[in-house]
């Protein structure tokens, strides 16, 4: 049980680190097609996928309208919560390899 939890912590830490590196690479590049889908917002009317884009747009005001930093922080936060919840739900599962 202890070895499984250590393995899961290392595995999810590995995934988190490389996900953050990839997200930083996307946010630092100026090619907007890489994260353009996330930035659809409600500024020009109701769009079905606009909620996340609207949140990023509103938080970008805090960072002096820097969309790249806001994108990186919000999507990183979502990604880290996702990995934490996966670890939390998987750590108590008892595996039977028989």
N, C-alpha and C positions, 0 to 999 in steps of 0.2 A: 504494500500500500504506500509506504514511504517512498520507494523508488519510482512508483508511478507518478506521484505528485511532483517529485523533483524533475522527472522527465517532462511532465506537462508544463511546469514553470519555465524550464529551459526552452521548450518548443514554442510556447506563446511569447516568450521574451524575444526569441529569434524572429518570429513572425512580426512582432511589433516593431522591432528595430528596422527590419528591411522594408516594412510597409511605410514607416516614417521617412526612410531614405528615399523611397520611390515617390512618395507624396511631395517631399521637398524638391525633388528633381522636377516634378510636374509644376509645382508652384513657382520655382525659380526661373523656369524657361518662359520666354515671352510668347511662345506659340499658344495662342488662346484656344485652339481646337482641342487641346489635351484636357481642359477642364471647362470648356464652354457649356456643356450640358448642365453642369451644376449651377451655372449663373443665370439660368432663365428665371426671371422674377416677375412680379406683378406691376411693374412700373407702367406698362403700356396696355394693361387689361388683364383679365383672368386667363392664365395658362395652366394647364393641368399639372405640370411638374414644377411650378414656380415657387413652392414654399421654401425649399432649401436655398434657392437663389435669392429670394427675398430676405431670408435670415442672414445670408452672407453679405448682401448689400447693406442691410441695416447695421451689422457689426463693423462693416468697413468704415463707417463714419468714425468709430472709435480710433481706428488706425490711420486716420487722415486719408481716407478713401484709397487705401492700398488693398486692392482686391486679392493680390497674391498672398499676402500675409494672412489676411482673414480666411481665405480658402484653406491655407495650410493648417491654421489653428483649428478651425471648425471640423474639417474632415479628419484631422489627426485625432481630435477628441472623440469623434464618432467611431473611428477605427479602434482606438484603445479601449473604449467601452465595449465594443463588440468582442474583442479578444478577452477582456476580463470576464464578461458574461459567459463566453464559451468555456473558459477555464473553470469558472464557478459551477457550471452545470455538469462538466465532465469529471471533475475531481472526485465526486462521490459515487460514480458508477463502478460497480464491481465487475471486472472482466472474468469470464470463465472460458479458458482456452481449451477445455477438454472436448 
